[in-house]
């Protein structure tokens, strides 16, 4: 299904306090998961409870009924 969104997946970082930050948008879910792996590899000695990365489907902004 092609809904016209060339980057329909986003990577979000949620910190320990529940704050969410969009890290990037990707064309495929697999690409988003690869981005998370690269980010986690670069984290080094960061504590595991400092946050987590999520992959989410991006909703189209104009998907509301008219």
Residue pairs with C-beta under 8 A, 6 or more apart in sequence:
3 60
4 60
5 58
5 60
6 27
7 25
7 26
7 27
7 58
8 27
8 57
8 58
9 25
9 26
9 27
9 28
9 29
9 31
9 32
9 55
9 56
9 57
9 58
10 22
10 23
10 24
10 25
10 26
10 32
10 55
10 56
10 57
10 58
11 22
11 23
11 24
11 25
11 26
11 32
11 35
11 36
11 39
11 53
11 54
11 55
12 20
12 21
12 22
12 23
12 53
12 54
12 55
12 56
13 20
13 21
13 23
13 39
13 51
13 52
13 53
13 54
14 20
14 21
14 51
14 52
14 53
14 54
15 21
15 50
15 51
16 49
16 50
16 51
23 35
23 39
23 53
24 32
24 35
25 58
26 32
26 35
29 55
32 55
33 55
36 53
36 55
39 53
40 53
